[in-house]
Amino acid sequence: MDQSDLLDQLLELFRGEGVRFCVIGGLAVNAYVEPVVTLDLDLVVAVPDLPRIEPKLADRFRVERFAHSLNVSHPGSDLRVQLQTDPRYATFVDRAHRRAVLGVEMPVAHIEDVLTGKIWAVQDDTRRPSKRQKDLADVARLLEAYPALRARVPEDVLARLF
């Protein structure tokens, strides 16, 4: 899956540069509940660190800039890394704590922030329907394991779950 050690190289670069980040998205969900397979590693980088790290990423990896993300890839790796640049995620880094992701200890967004990000994704009409269905399934997985979080889910999302 990752013959080029994209993950190890990325984490080494972040450590060496003192970049603050956290895992969000499906792999963050996997850090809290029974994991499902995904090749997407979604991260948020602390706002002050992003402009500084972007050129260094481009020196080592293939980097594509989109409206709300930087996508990082490397030949020989099936892992797809997406650095979220949507400002709504900026505060997630400060509340993150270390958990195992892909067998590596990394900062992971707080469970309530993970849920919030998934709700935003479910409600984003510009996302592909198949991606929104996966996000909805991730919300369901979180609620099954942490029923107290149900109060944080808007009615329009709950209606699609049950």
C-alpha positions in Angstrom: 0.0 0.0 0.0 2.8 2.5 0.9 6.0 1.2 -0.8 7.4 4.8 -0.8 7.0 5.3 2.9 4.9 8.4 2.3 3.5 8.4 5.8 6.9 8.0 7.5 8.4 10.7 5.3 5.5 13.1 5.9 5.6 12.6 9.7 9.4 13.0 9.7 9.1 16.3 7.8 6.4 17.5 10.2 8.5 16.6 13.2 11.6 18.2 11.8 9.7 21.4 11.0 7.7 21.5 14.2 4.4 21.4 12.3 1.4 21.0 14.5 -1.3 18.9 13.0 -4.0 16.3 13.7 -5.8 13.5 11.9 -9.4 14.1 10.9 -11.8 12.2 8.6 -12.3 8.4 8.4 -8.9 7.5 9.9 -9.8 9.7 12.9 -13.1 7.8 13.2 -11.1 4.6 13.0 -9.0 5.8 16.0 -12.2 5.8 18.1 -14.3 2.9 16.8 -13.8 -0.5 15.0 -11.7 0.4 12.0 -12.8 0.1 8.4 -10.4 0.2 5.4 -9.5 3.6 3.9 -6.6 4.9 1.9 -7.4 8.5 2.8 -5.4 10.3 5.5 -7.1 13.6 6.2 -5.1 16.1 8.2 -5.4 19.6 9.5 -2.2 21.6 9.9 -2.0 24.5 12.3 -2.8 27.7 10.3 0.6 29.4 10.9 2.5 26.2 9.8 0.7 25.7 6.5 2.4 28.4 4.4 5.8 27.4 5.8 5.4 23.7 5.1 3.7 23.8 1.7 6.9 24.5 -0.3 8.8 21.8 1.6 6.0 19.3 0.9 6.3 20.2 -2.8 10.0 19.5 -2.7 9.4 15.9 -1.6 6.0 14.9 -2.8 3.4 15.6 -5.5 1.2 18.4 -4.2 -2.0 19.6 -5.7 -3.9 22.6 -4.4 -7.6 22.7 -4.4 -10.1 25.2 -2.9 -10.1 23.7 0.6 -7.2 21.3 0.6 -3.7 20.4 -0.4 -3.5 16.8 -1.7 -0.2 15.1 -1.2 0.9 11.9 -2.9 4.0 10.0 -3.9 4.7 7.3 -6.5 4.6 3.9 -5.0 2.0 4.8 -2.3 -1.7 4.2 -2.5 -2.1 6.4 0.6 -3.9 9.7 -0.3 -3.1 12.5 2.1 -5.3 15.5 2.1 -4.4 18.6 4.2 -7.6 20.4 4.9 -7.4 24.2 4.5 -11.0 25.0 5.3 -10.7 27.5 8.2 -13.5 25.8 10.2 -11.1 23.0 11.0 -8.3 25.3 12.4 -9.2 24.9 16.1 -9.2 21.0 15.9 -5.4 21.0 16.2 -5.4 22.6 19.7 -7.8 19.9 21.1 -6.2 16.9 19.5 -4.6 14.1 21.5 -2.4 11.1 20.6 -4.0 7.9 19.4 -3.0 5.0 17.1 -3.6 5.6 13.4 -2.3 3.2 10.8 -0.2 1.6 13.6 1.5 4.9 14.4 0.8 7.3 17.3 -0.4 10.6 15.9 -2.4 13.6 17.1 -6.0 12.9 16.4 -8.8 15.4 16.5 -11.0 15.2 19.6 -14.0 12.9 19.1 -16.5 15.8 19.1 -14.4 17.6 16.4 -14.2 14.4 14.3 -18.0 14.1 14.5 -18.4 17.8 13.6 -16.2 17.4 10.6 -18.2 14.4 9.5 -21.4 16.3 9.9 -20.0 19.1 7.7 -19.1 16.5 5.1 -22.5 14.9 5.1 -24.2 18.3 4.7 -21.8 19.4 1.8 -23.9 19.2 -1.3 -20.8 19.7 -3.5 -19.4 16.3 -2.4 -20.0 13.2 -4.4 -23.0 11.2 -3.2 -20.9 8.1 -2.5 -18.5 10.1 -0.3 -21.4 11.7 1.6 -22.8 8.1 2.2 -19.5 7.0 3.6 -19.4 10.1 5.9 -23.0 9.3 7.0 -21.8 5.8 7.8 -18.9 7.2 9.9 -21.4 9.4 11.8 -23.5 6.2 12.5 -20.3 4.3 13.7 -19.5 7.1 16.1 -23.0 7.3 17.5 -23.1 3.5 18.0 -20.0 3.6 20.1 -20.7 6.9 21.8 -24.5 7.4 22.0 -24.1 10.6 24.1 -22.9 12.3 21.0 -26.3 12.0 19.4 -27.3 15.3 20.9 -24.6 17.0 18.7 -26.0 15.7 15.5 -28.5 18.0 13.6 -32.0 16.6 12.9 -31.5 16.6 9.1 -28.5 14.2 9.5 -30.2 12.0 12.1 -33.2 11.6 9.8 -30.9 10.1 7.2 -29.5 7.6 9.7 -32.5 6.1 11.3 
